[in-house]
Amino acid sequence: MKSALRAAAVFVVVVAGWAAFRQFGNTIRFPFSDDWSEALLKLAFWVVPCVIALRFWGARTYGRVAAELGLTSAVVRGLGFALVASLPLLIALSVTGSFRQVPLSILAGAVIVGPFAEEVLFRGWMFRQLSSRAGWPVLAGAFMSALAFGLAHVHSVSSSFVESAEFYRVMSATAAGVLFAWLVWRWNSLWPAIGLHAFMNLSWQLFGSPPLTATLGASTDATTVATAGRLGTIVLAIVLTWVLTPKNQRGEPQPAPPSA
């Protein structure tokens, strides 16, 4: 019963945070750019509630909160891994696109704060708490958090949703969510997922990228190279993670946090 209540609390934080972010993002106009506004809203509605909930659950210090979210281990190694793993995508997009100067506000929102807040909510909070405090199997927690991550990318639903670009965007985000959850589990750290998420976003911002629907529906040089870059980054991330993470972590569930 306690595990079910904890799982319900995990979902409440995610759903409430997503709903508040959408509502305030659509109704409030801040005196600064939309990118800064989005970044601040994600911190306020996605990160802060996770911190408050973990303190309520018994994490007596903010250091313990950070540990439960996966923010205290493999910081440098995780970010270094992410940089190397993202190189195939960066190189592919640099070949097919042209370099663009990206405003600081976009870098902050789409490359730094956005990936950090999304990984805290969907992987650090949802995935790790479902698999530790709620006792879910790792695979179930990974897929559920990935599905929630994908659905968070829905902007509008129409009668032709399954045939729309929106559907492919959601499916792409869900697949990425599975990969990010697996990275968090294998590294027992949130930083490899944060880093890979951020560096992939940086590549798209610097050089642009053919939309996923184009890569599925056409076979041009640009879409072929972009697809190769995406697949190269995914494969390299998996191989590097398999090699670099300790053997005793393979196939082992995350341990439940000690009682406060």
KEZADO-361182 format. One line per 4 residues: their letters; for each residue x, y, z of N, C-alpha, C. Coordinates in nm, 2 decimals, always signed. Layout:
% residues N
A> X/Y/Z/X/Y/Z/X/Y/Z ~ ...
//
This chain:
% residues 260
MKSA> +0.08/-0.12/+0.00/+0.00/+0.00/+0.00/+0.09/+0.13/+0.00 ~ +0.19/+0.12/+0.08/+0.28/+0.24/+0.09/+0.35/+0.26/-0.04 ~ +0.39/+0.16/-0.11/+0.46/+0.17/-0.24/+0.36/+0.23/-0.34 ~ +0.23/+0.19/-0.34/+0.13/+0.25/-0.43/+0.11/+0.40/-0.41
LRAA> +0.11/+0.43/-0.28/+0.09/+0.58/-0.25/+0.21/+0.66/-0.29 ~ +0.33/+0.60/-0.28/+0.45/+0.67/-0.32/+0.45/+0.69/-0.47 ~ +0.41/+0.58/-0.54/+0.40/+0.59/-0.69/+0.30/+0.70/-0.73 ~ +0.19/+0.70/-0.66/+0.09/+0.80/-0.69/+0.14/+0.94/-0.67
AVFV> +0.22/+0.96/-0.56/+0.28/+1.09/-0.53/+0.38/+1.13/-0.64 ~ +0.45/+1.03/-0.69/+0.55/+1.06/-0.80/+0.47/+1.12/-0.92 ~ +0.36/+1.05/-0.96/+0.28/+1.09/-1.07/+0.22/+1.23/-1.05 ~ +0.17/+1.25/-0.93/+0.11/+1.38/-0.90/+0.21/+1.50/-0.92
VVVA> +0.33/+1.48/-0.88/+0.43/+1.59/-0.89/+0.46/+1.61/-1.04 ~ +0.47/+1.50/-1.12/+0.50/+1.52/-1.26/+0.38/+1.58/-1.34 ~ +0.26/+1.53/-1.31/+0.14/+1.59/-1.39/+0.12/+1.73/-1.34 ~ +0.12/+1.76/-1.21/+0.10/+1.89/-1.17/+0.20/+1.99/-1.22
GWAA> +0.33/+1.95/-1.22/+0.43/+2.03/-1.27/+0.42/+2.06/-1.42 ~ +0.38/+1.96/-1.50/+0.36/+1.98/-1.64/+0.24/+2.07/-1.67 ~ +0.13/+2.05/-1.59/+0.01/+2.13/-1.61/+0.04/+2.28/-1.58 ~ +0.11/+2.30/-1.46/+0.14/+2.44/-1.42/+0.23/+2.50/-1.52
FRQF> +0.33/+2.43/-1.57/+0.42/+2.49/-1.67/+0.34/+2.53/-1.80 ~ +0.25/+2.45/-1.84/+0.18/+2.48/-1.96/+0.08/+2.60/-1.94 ~ +0.02/+2.60/-1.82/-0.08/+2.70/-1.79/-0.01/+2.84/-1.78 ~ +0.09/+2.84/-1.70/+0.16/+2.97/-1.68/+0.23/+3.02/-1.80
GNTI> +0.29/+2.92/-1.88/+0.36/+2.95/-2.00/+0.26/+3.01/-2.10 ~ +0.14/+2.98/-2.10/+0.04/+3.02/-2.20/-0.03/+3.15/-2.16 ~ -0.03/+3.18/-2.03/-0.11/+3.29/-1.98/-0.03/+3.41/-1.92 ~ +0.09/+3.39/-1.88/+0.17/+3.49/-1.82/+0.27/+3.54/-1.92
RFPF> +0.29/+3.67/-1.93/+0.39/+3.73/-2.01/+0.49/+3.80/-1.92 ~ +0.61/+3.75/-1.92/+0.72/+3.80/-1.84/+0.79/+3.92/-1.91 ~ +0.86/+4.00/-1.84/+0.93/+4.12/-1.90/+1.06/+4.08/-1.96 ~ +1.08/+3.95/-1.99/+1.21/+3.91/-2.06/+1.17/+3.81/-2.16
SDDW> +1.27/+3.76/-2.23/+1.25/+3.68/-2.35/+1.17/+3.55/-2.32 ~ +1.11/+3.49/-2.42/+1.04/+3.36/-2.40/+1.13/+3.25/-2.36 ~ +1.26/+3.25/-2.40/+1.35/+3.15/-2.37/+1.39/+3.15/-2.22 ~ +1.41/+3.28/-2.17/+1.44/+3.29/-2.02/+1.31/+3.25/-1.94
SEAL> +1.20/+3.29/-1.99/+1.07/+3.26/-1.92/+1.05/+3.11/-1.91 ~ +1.07/+3.04/-2.02/+1.06/+2.90/-2.02/+1.16/+2.83/-1.92 ~ +1.28/+2.88/-1.92/+1.38/+2.82/-1.83/+1.34/+2.84/-1.69 ~ +1.29/+2.96/-1.65/+1.26/+2.99/-1.51/+1.13/+2.91/-1.47
LKLA> +1.04/+2.89/-1.57/+0.92/+2.81/-1.54/+0.95/+2.67/-1.51 ~ +1.04/+2.61/-1.59/+1.08/+2.47/-1.57/+1.15/+2.45/-1.44 ~ +1.24/+2.55/-1.40/+1.30/+2.54/-1.27/+1.19/+2.55/-1.16 ~ +1.10/+2.64/-1.17/+1.00/+2.66/-1.07/+0.90/+2.54/-1.05
FWVV> +0.86/+2.49/-1.17/+0.75/+2.38/-1.16/+0.80/+2.24/-1.18 ~ +0.92/+2.22/-1.22/+0.97/+2.09/-1.25/+1.08/+2.05/-1.15 ~ +1.17/+2.15/-1.11/+1.28/+2.11/-1.02/+1.24/+2.14/-0.87 ~ +1.19/+2.25/-0.84/+1.16/+2.29/-0.70/+1.06/+2.19/-0.64
PCVI> +0.95/+2.15/-0.71/+0.86/+2.05/-0.64/+0.92/+1.92/-0.61 ~ +1.02/+1.88/-0.69/+1.09/+1.75/-0.66/+1.17/+1.77/-0.54 ~ +1.24/+1.88/-0.52/+1.32/+1.91/-0.40/+1.23/+1.91/-0.28 ~ +1.12/+1.98/-0.29/+1.03/+1.99/-0.17/+0.97/+1.85/-0.13
ALRF> +0.93/+1.77/-0.24/+0.88/+1.64/-0.21/+0.98/+1.55/-0.14 ~ +1.10/+1.56/-0.18/+1.20/+1.47/-0.12/+1.24/+1.51/+0.02 ~ +1.23/+1.64/+0.05/+1.25/+1.69/+0.18/+1.14/+1.64/+0.27 ~ +1.02/+1.64/+0.21/+0.90/+1.60/+0.29/+0.91/+1.45/+0.32
WGAR> +0.97/+1.37/+0.22/+0.98/+1.23/+0.24/+1.09/+1.19/+0.33 ~ +1.17/+1.29/+0.38/+1.27/+1.25/+0.48/+1.41/+1.28/+0.45 ~ +1.44/+1.34/+0.33/+1.58/+1.37/+0.30/+1.61/+1.50/+0.38 ~ +1.69/+1.48/+0.49/+1.71/+1.59/+0.59/+1.80/+1.70/+0.54
TYGR> +1.87/+1.68/+0.44/+1.96/+1.79/+0.39/+1.94/+1.80/+0.23 ~ +1.98/+1.92/+0.18/+1.97/+1.93/+0.04/+2.08/+1.85/-0.03 ~ +2.18/+1.81/+0.04/+2.28/+1.72/-0.02/+2.22/+1.58/-0.04 ~ +2.13/+1.54/+0.05/+2.07/+1.41/+0.04/+1.96/+1.42/-0.07
VAAE> +1.90/+1.53/-0.09/+1.81/+1.55/-0.20/+1.88/+1.53/-0.33 ~ +1.99/+1.60/-0.34/+2.07/+1.59/-0.46/+2.12/+1.45/-0.49 ~ +2.15/+1.38/-0.39/+2.19/+1.24/-0.40/+2.08/+1.15/-0.45 ~ +1.96/+1.17/-0.40/+1.85/+1.09/-0.45/+1.81/+1.12/-0.59
LGLT> +1.83/+1.24/-0.63/+1.81/+1.28/-0.77/+1.92/+1.23/-0.87 ~ +2.03/+1.19/-0.81/+2.14/+1.14/-0.89/+2.23/+1.25/-0.94 ~ +2.24/+1.36/-0.86/+2.32/+1.47/-0.89/+2.46/+1.48/-0.82 ~ +2.49/+1.38/-0.74/+2.61/+1.39/-0.67/+2.72/+1.30/-0.71
SAVV> +2.70/+1.21/-0.81/+2.80/+1.12/-0.85/+2.83/+1.13/-1.00 ~ +2.95/+1.10/-1.04/+3.00/+1.09/-1.18/+2.97/+1.22/-1.25 ~ +2.99/+1.34/-1.19/+2.96/+1.46/-1.25/+3.06/+1.49/-1.37 ~ +3.19/+1.49/-1.35/+3.28/+1.51/-1.45/+3.29/+1.40/-1.55
RGLG> +3.29/+1.28/-1.51/+3.29/+1.16/-1.60/+3.17/+1.16/-1.68 ~ +3.05/+1.19/-1.62/+2.93/+1.18/-1.69/+2.92/+1.29/-1.80 ~ +2.97/+1.41/-1.77/+2.96/+1.51/-1.87/+3.07/+1.49/-1.98 ~ +3.18/+1.43/-1.94/+3.28/+1.40/-2.04/+3.24/+1.29/-2.14
FALV> +3.17/+1.19/-2.08/+3.11/+1.08/-2.16/+3.01/+1.14/-2.26 ~ +2.93/+1.23/-2.21/+2.82/+1.29/-2.30/+2.88/+1.37/-2.41 ~ +2.99/+1.44/-2.38/+3.05/+1.52/-2.49/+3.10/+1.43/-2.60 ~ +3.17/+1.32/-2.56/+3.23/+1.23/-2.66/+3.11/+1.16/-2.74
ASLP> +3.01/+1.12/-2.67/+2.90/+1.04/-2.73/+2.82/+1.13/-2.83 ~ +2.82/+1.26/-2.80/+2.74/+1.35/-2.89/+2.82/+1.39/-3.02 ~ +2.95/+1.35/-3.03/+3.03/+1.40/-3.14/+2.97/+1.35/-3.28 ~ +2.93/+1.23/-3.29/+2.87/+1.19/-3.42/+2.76/+1.28/-3.47
LLIA> +2.67/+1.32/-3.38/+2.56/+1.40/-3.42/+2.62/+1.54/-3.46 ~ +2.71/+1.59/-3.37/+2.76/+1.73/-3.40/+2.84/+1.73/-3.53 ~ +2.91/+1.63/-3.56/+2.99/+1.63/-3.69/+2.89/+1.62/-3.80 ~ +2.79/+1.53/-3.79/+2.70/+1.51/-3.90/+2.63/+1.64/-3.94
LSVT> +2.58/+1.71/-3.83/+2.50/+1.83/-3.86/+2.59/+1.94/-3.91 ~ +2.72/+1.94/-3.86/+2.81/+2.05/-3.91/+2.84/+2.03/-4.06 ~ +2.83/+1.91/-4.11/+2.85/+1.88/-4.25/+2.73/+1.92/-4.34 ~ +2.61/+1.90/-4.28/+2.48/+1.92/-4.36/+2.43/+2.06/-4.34
GSFR> +2.46/+2.13/-4.23/+2.41/+2.26/-4.20/+2.51/+2.37/-4.20 ~ +2.47/+2.49/-4.16/+2.57/+2.60/-4.15/+2.56/+2.65/-4.01 ~ +2.68/+2.70/-3.97/+2.69/+2.74/-3.83/+2.60/+2.87/-3.81 ~ +2.53/+2.87/-3.69/+2.45/+2.98/-3.66/+2.49/+3.03/-3.52
QVPL> +2.49/+3.16/-3.51/+2.51/+3.23/-3.38/+2.38/+3.21/-3.30 ~ +2.40/+3.16/-3.18/+2.28/+3.13/-3.10/+2.28/+3.23/-2.98 ~ +2.17/+3.30/-2.96/+2.16/+3.40/-2.85/+2.18/+3.33/-2.72 ~ +2.23/+3.40/-2.62/+2.25/+3.35/-2.49/+2.12/+3.30/-2.43
SILA> +2.01/+3.37/-2.45/+1.89/+3.32/-2.39/+1.85/+3.18/-2.44 ~ +1.87/+3.15/-2.57/+1.84/+3.02/-2.62/+1.93/+2.92/-2.56 ~ +2.06/+2.95/-2.55/+2.16/+2.86/-2.50/+2.12/+2.82/-2.35 ~ +2.08/+2.93/-2.28/+2.04/+2.90/-2.14/+1.91/+2.82/-2.13
GAVI> +1.81/+2.85/-2.21/+1.68/+2.78/-2.20/+1.69/+2.64/-2.27 ~ +1.74/+2.63/-2.39/+1.73/+2.50/-2.46/+1.85/+2.41/-2.44 ~ +1.96/+2.46/-2.39/+2.08/+2.38/-2.38/+2.12/+2.36/-2.24 ~ +2.10/+2.45/-2.15/+2.14/+2.43/-2.01/+2.03/+2.40/-1.92
VGPF> +1.94/+2.50/-1.90/+1.83/+2.48/-1.80/+1.73/+2.38/-1.84 ~ +1.69/+2.38/-1.97/+1.59/+2.29/-2.02/+1.63/+2.15/-2.00 ~ +1.74/+2.10/-2.05/+1.78/+1.96/-2.03/+1.80/+1.92/-1.88 ~ +1.85/+2.02/-1.80/+1.87/+1.99/-1.66/+1.73/+1.97/-1.59
AEEV> +1.64/+2.06/-1.61/+1.51/+2.05/-1.55/+1.43/+1.93/-1.59 ~ +1.44/+1.90/-1.72/+1.37/+1.78/-1.78/+1.43/+1.65/-1.72 ~ +1.56/+1.64/-1.71/+1.62/+1.52/-1.66/+1.59/+1.51/-1.51 ~ +1.59/+1.62/-1.43/+1.56/+1.61/-1.29/+1.41/+1.56/-1.27
LFRG> +1.32/+1.61/-1.35/+1.18/+1.57/-1.33/+1.15/+1.43/-1.38 ~ +1.19/+1.40/-1.50/+1.15/+1.27/-1.56/+1.25/+1.15/-1.53 ~ +1.38/+1.18/-1.51/+1.47/+1.07/-1.47/+1.51/+1.07/-1.32 ~ +1.55/+1.19/-1.28/+1.60/+1.20/-1.14/+1.48/+1.17/-1.04
WMFR> +1.37/+1.23/-1.07/+1.25/+1.22/-0.99/+1.17/+1.10/-1.03 ~ +1.11/+1.10/-1.15/+1.01/+1.00/-1.18/+1.07/+0.86/-1.19 ~ +1.18/+0.84/-1.27/+1.24/+0.71/-1.29/+1.30/+0.66/-1.16 ~ +1.39/+0.74/-1.10/+1.46/+0.69/-0.98/+1.37/+0.67/-0.86
QLSS> +1.26/+0.75/-0.84/+1.17/+0.73/-0.73/+1.08/+0.62/-0.75 ~ +1.04/+0.59/-0.88/+0.95/+0.48/-0.90/+1.03/+0.35/-0.88 ~ +1.16/+0.35/-0.92/+1.23/+0.22/-0.90/+1.30/+0.21/-0.77 ~ +1.30/+0.31/-0.68/+1.36/+0.29/-0.55/+1.25/+0.30/-0.44
RAGW> +1.18/+0.41/-0.43/+1.08/+0.42/-0.32/+0.95/+0.35/-0.35 ~ +0.91/+0.35/-0.47/+0.79/+0.28/-0.51/+0.81/+0.13/-0.54 ~ +0.93/+0.09/-0.56/+0.96/-0.05/-0.58/+0.93/-0.11/-0.72 ~ +0.92/-0.02/-0.82/+0.89/-0.06/-0.95/+1.01/-0.13/-1.01
PVLA> +0.99/-0.23/-1.10/+1.10/-0.28/-1.18/+1.17/-0.17/-1.26 ~ +1.30/-0.18/-1.28/+1.37/-0.08/-1.35/+1.31/-0.06/-1.49 ~ +1.28/-0.17/-1.56/+1.23/-0.15/-1.69/+1.10/-0.08/-1.70 ~ +1.01/-0.11/-1.60/+0.88/-0.05/-1.60/+0.90/+0.10/-1.57
GAFM> +0.98/+0.14/-1.47/+1.00/+0.28/-1.44/+1.06/+0.35/-1.56 ~ +1.15/+0.29/-1.63/+1.22/+0.35/-1.75/+1.12/+0.38/-1.86 ~ +1.03/+0.29/-1.89/+0.93/+0.31/-1.99/+0.82/+0.40/-1.95 ~ +0.78/+0.40/-1.83/+0.68/+0.49/-1.78/+0.73/+0.64/-1.78
SALA> +0.86/+0.66/-1.74/+0.91/+0.79/-1.74/+0.94/+0.84/-1.88 ~ +0.98/+0.75/-1.97/+1.00/+0.78/-2.11/+0.87/+0.82/-2.18 ~ +0.76/+0.75/-2.15/+0.63/+0.78/-2.20/+0.58/+0.92/-2.16 ~ +0.60/+0.95/-2.03/+0.56/+1.08/-1.97/+0.65/+1.19/-2.04
FGLA> +0.77/+1.16/-2.06/+0.86/+1.26/-2.13/+0.81/+1.28/-2.27 ~ +0.77/+1.18/-2.34/+0.72/+1.19/-2.47/+0.60/+1.27/-2.48 ~ +0.50/+1.24/-2.39/+0.37/+1.31/-2.39/+0.39/+1.46/-2.35 ~ +0.49/+1.49/-2.28/+0.52/+1.63/-2.24/+0.55/+1.71/-2.36
HVHS> +0.59/+1.65/-2.47/+0.62/+1.72/-2.60/+0.50/+1.74/-2.69 ~ +0.38/+1.70/-2.64/+0.26/+1.72/-2.72/+0.22/+1.87/-2.71 ~ +0.20/+1.93/-2.82/+0.15/+2.07/-2.82/+0.01/+2.08/-2.86 ~ -0.04/+1.99/-2.94/-0.18/+1.99/-2.99/-0.21/+1.85/-3.04
VSSS> -0.34/+1.82/-3.03/-0.39/+1.69/-3.07/-0.50/+1.71/-3.17 ~ -0.49/+1.65/-3.29/-0.60/+1.66/-3.38/-0.64/+1.52/-3.43 ~ -0.74/+1.51/-3.51/-0.80/+1.39/-3.56/-0.69/+1.31/-3.64 ~ -0.60/+1.38/-3.69/-0.49/+1.31/-3.77/-0.36/+1.31/-3.70
FVES> -0.37/+1.30/-3.56/-0.25/+1.31/-3.48/-0.14/+1.20/-3.51 ~ -0.19/+1.08/-3.54/-0.10/+0.97/-3.56/-0.02/+0.99/-3.69 ~ -0.07/+1.07/-3.78/-0.01/+1.09/-3.91/+0.07/+1.22/-3.91 ~ +0.07/+1.29/-3.80/+0.12/+1.43/-3.80/+0.27/+1.43/-3.76
AEFY> +0.34/+1.54/-3.78/+0.47/+1.56/-3.73/+0.48/+1.55/-3.58 ~ +0.37/+1.60/-3.51/+0.36/+1.59/-3.37/+0.38/+1.45/-3.31 ~ +0.32/+1.36/-3.38/+0.32/+1.22/-3.34/+0.47/+1.17/-3.34 ~ +0.54/+1.20/-3.45/+0.68/+1.15/-3.47/+0.77/+1.22/-3.36
RVMS> +0.74/+1.34/-3.33/+0.81/+1.41/-3.23/+0.79/+1.35/-3.09 ~ +0.67/+1.31/-3.06/+0.64/+1.24/-2.93/+0.71/+1.11/-2.93 ~ +0.71/+1.03/-3.04/+0.77/+0.90/-3.04/+0.92/+0.91/-3.03 ~ +0.98/+1.01/-3.10/+1.12/+1.04/-3.09/+1.16/+1.07/-2.94
ATAA> +1.08/+1.16/-2.88/+1.11/+1.20/-2.74/+1.10/+1.08/-2.65 ~ +1.00/+0.99/-2.67/+0.98/+0.87/-2.59/+1.10/+0.78/-2.60 ~ +1.15/+0.76/-2.72/+1.26/+0.67/-2.75/+1.39/+0.73/-2.68 ~ +1.40/+0.86/-2.69/+1.52/+0.93/-2.62/+1.51/+0.91/-2.47
GVLF> +1.38/+0.91/-2.42/+1.36/+0.90/-2.28/+1.40/+0.76/-2.23 ~ +1.38/+0.66/-2.31/+1.43/+0.52/-2.27/+1.58/+0.52/-2.26 ~ +1.64/+0.58/-2.36/+1.79/+0.58/-2.36/+1.84/+0.66/-2.24 ~ +1.78/+0.77/-2.21/+1.83/+0.86/-2.10/+1.81/+0.78/-1.96
AWLV> +1.70/+0.71/-1.95/+1.67/+0.64/-1.83/+1.77/+0.52/-1.81 ~ +1.80/+0.46/-1.92/+1.90/+0.35/-1.91/+2.04/+0.41/-1.87 ~ +2.08/+0.52/-1.93/+2.20/+0.58/-1.89/+2.20/+0.62/-1.74 ~ +2.09/+0.67/-1.69/+2.09/+0.71/-1.55/+2.10/+0.58/-1.46
WRWN> +2.04/+0.47/-1.50/+2.05/+0.35/-1.43/+2.19/+0.29/-1.43 ~ +2.25/+0.28/-1.54/+2.38/+0.22/-1.56/+2.49/+0.30/-1.48 ~ +2.48/+0.44/-1.50/+2.58/+0.52/-1.43/+2.55/+0.55/-1.29 ~ +2.42/+0.52/-1.25/+2.37/+0.56/-1.12/+2.40/+0.71/-1.09
SLWP> +2.37/+0.79/-1.20/+2.40/+0.93/-1.20/+2.31/+1.00/-1.30 ~ +2.27/+1.12/-1.28/+2.18/+1.19/-1.37/+2.27/+1.27/-1.47 ~ +2.40/+1.29/-1.45/+2.48/+1.37/-1.53/+2.50/+1.32/-1.67 ~ +2.52/+1.19/-1.69/+2.54/+1.15/-1.83/+2.41/+1.18/-1.92
AIGL> +2.29/+1.16/-1.86/+2.17/+1.20/-1.93/+2.16/+1.35/-1.95 ~ +2.19/+1.43/-1.85/+2.18/+1.57/-1.86/+2.28/+1.62/-1.97 ~ +2.40/+1.57/-1.97/+2.50/+1.61/-2.06/+2.47/+1.57/-2.20 ~ +2.43/+1.44/-2.23/+2.39/+1.40/-2.36/+2.27/+1.48/-2.42
HAFM> +2.17/+1.50/-2.33/+2.06/+1.58/-2.37/+2.10/+1.72/-2.41 ~ +2.19/+1.78/-2.33/+2.23/+1.92/-2.35/+2.32/+1.93/-2.48 ~ +2.41/+1.84/-2.50/+2.50/+1.85/-2.61/+2.43/+1.82/-2.74 ~ +2.33/+1.73/-2.74/+2.24/+1.70/-2.86/+2.16/+1.83/-2.89
NLSW> +2.11/+1.89/-2.79/+2.03/+2.02/-2.81/+2.13/+2.13/-2.87 ~ +2.25/+2.13/-2.82/+2.35/+2.23/-2.86/+2.38/+2.21/-3.01 ~ +2.39/+2.08/-3.05/+2.42/+2.05/-3.19/+2.31/+2.10/-3.28 ~ +2.18/+2.08/-3.24/+2.07/+2.12/-3.32/+2.06/+2.28/-3.33
QLFG> +2.10/+2.34/-3.22/+2.09/+2.49/-3.21/+2.20/+2.55/-3.30 ~ +2.32/+2.49/-3.30/+2.43/+2.55/-3.37/+2.42/+2.53/-3.52 ~ +2.37/+2.41/-3.56/+2.37/+2.38/-3.71/+2.24/+2.35/-3.77 ~ +2.13/+2.34/-3.68/+2.00/+2.30/-3.74/+2.00/+2.15/-3.76
SPPL> +1.88/+2.10/-3.79/+1.86/+1.96/-3.82/+1.74/+1.94/-3.90 ~ +1.74/+1.85/-4.00/+1.62/+1.82/-4.07/+1.52/+1.75/-3.97 ~ +1.39/+1.79/-3.98/+1.30/+1.73/-3.88/+1.29/+1.58/-3.90 ~ +1.25/+1.52/-3.79/+1.25/+1.37/-3.80/+1.15/+1.32/-3.91
TATL> +1.05/+1.39/-3.93/+0.95/+1.35/-4.04/+1.02/+1.35/-4.18 ~ +1.12/+1.44/-4.19/+1.19/+1.45/-4.32/+1.28/+1.33/-4.33 ~ +1.35/+1.29/-4.22/+1.44/+1.18/-4.23/+1.36/+1.05/-4.25 ~ +1.24/+1.04/-4.21/+1.16/+0.92/-4.24/+1.10/+0.92/-4.37
GAST> +1.07/+1.03/-4.43/+0.99/+1.04/-4.55/+1.07/+1.07/-4.68 ~ +1.20/+1.10/-4.66/+1.28/+1.14/-4.78/+1.42/+1.08/-4.76 ~ +1.49/+1.08/-4.88/+1.62/+1.02/-4.88/+1.72/+1.12/-4.95 ~ +1.74/+1.23/-4.89/+1.84/+1.33/-4.94/+1.97/+1.32/-4.87
DATT> +2.07/+1.38/-4.92/+2.20/+1.37/-4.86/+2.19/+1.43/-4.71 ~ +2.12/+1.54/-4.70/+2.12/+1.60/-4.56/+2.04/+1.51/-4.46 ~ +1.93/+1.45/-4.50/+1.86/+1.37/-4.41/+1.93/+1.24/-4.38 ~ +2.00/+1.19/-4.48/+2.08/+1.06/-4.46/+2.19/+1.08/-4.36
VATA> +2.26/+1.19/-4.38/+2.37/+1.22/-4.29/+2.32/+1.26/-4.15 ~ +2.21/+1.33/-4.14/+2.15/+1.36/-4.01/+2.11/+1.23/-3.93 ~ +2.05/+1.14/-4.01/+2.00/+1.01/-3.95/+2.13/+0.93/-3.90 ~ +2.23/+0.93/-3.98/+2.35/+0.86/-3.94/+2.41/+0.92/-3.82
GRLG> +2.41/+1.06/-3.81/+2.46/+1.12/-3.69/+2.38/+1.08/-3.56 ~ +2.25/+1.08/-3.58/+2.16/+1.04/-3.46/+2.19/+0.90/-3.42 ~ +2.20/+0.81/-3.52/+2.22/+0.67/-3.48/+2.36/+0.65/-3.43 ~ +2.46/+0.72/-3.48/+2.60/+0.71/-3.43/+2.61/+0.76/-3.29
TIVL> +2.54/+0.86/-3.25/+2.54/+0.91/-3.11/+2.48/+0.81/-3.02 ~ +2.37/+0.75/-3.06/+2.30/+0.65/-2.98/+2.38/+0.53/-2.96 ~ +2.44/+0.48/-3.07/+2.53/+0.36/-3.06/+2.65/+0.39/-2.97 ~ +2.71/+0.50/-2.99/+2.83/+0.53/-2.92/+2.80/+0.55/-2.77
AIVL> +2.69/+0.61/-2.74/+2.65/+0.63/-2.60/+2.63/+0.49/-2.53 ~ +2.56/+0.40/-2.60/+2.54/+0.27/-2.55/+2.67/+0.19/-2.53 ~ +2.76/+0.19/-2.63/+2.89/+0.12/-2.62/+2.97/+0.18/-2.51 ~ +2.99/+0.31/-2.50/+3.07/+0.37/-2.40/+3.02/+0.34/-2.26
TWVL> +2.89/+0.35/-2.25/+2.83/+0.32/-2.11/+2.85/+0.18/-2.07 ~ +2.84/+0.09/-2.17/+2.86/-0.05/-2.14/+3.00/-0.08/-2.09 ~ +3.10/-0.01/-2.15/+3.24/-0.03/-2.12/+3.28/+0.05/-2.00 ~ +3.23/+0.17/-1.97/+3.27/+0.25/-1.86/+3.21/+0.23/-1.73
TPKN> +3.09/+0.17/-1.73/+3.02/+0.15/-1.60/+3.07/+0.02/-1.54 ~ +3.08/+0.01/-1.41/+3.13/-0.11/-1.34/+3.04/-0.23/-1.37 ~ +3.11/-0.34/-1.39/+3.04/-0.47/-1.42/+2.93/-0.51/-1.32 ~ +2.96/-0.47/-1.19/+2.87/-0.51/-1.09/+2.74/-0.43/-1.09
QRGE> +2.73/-0.33/-1.17/+2.61/-0.25/-1.19/+2.52/-0.31/-1.29 ~ +2.57/-0.40/-1.38/+2.49/-0.44/-1.49/+2.38/-0.53/-1.44 ~ +2.26/-0.49/-1.48/+2.14/-0.58/-1.45/+2.10/-0.57/-1.30 ~ +2.17/-0.48/-1.22/+2.13/-0.47/-1.08/+2.03/-0.35/-1.06
PQPA> +1.92/-0.37/-0.99/+1.83/-0.26/-0.96/+1.90/-0.16/-0.88 ~ +1.85/-0.03/-0.88/+1.90/+0.07/-0.80/+1.86/+0.04/-0.65 ~ +1.95/+0.05/-0.56/+1.92/+0.03/-0.42/+1.83/+0.13/-0.37 ~ +1.74/+0.09/-0.28/+1.65/+0.19/-0.21/+1.73/+0.28/-0.12
PPSA> +1.70/+0.40/-0.12/+1.77/+0.50/-0.03/+1.76/+0.46/+0.12 ~ +1.86/+0.48/+0.20/+1.85/+0.45/+0.34/+1.74/+0.54/+0.40 ~ +1.68/+0.48/+0.51/+1.58/+0.56/+0.58/+1.64/+0.68/+0.65 ~ +1.57/+0.79/+0.64/+1.62/+0.91/+0.71/+1.61/+0.89/+0.86
//
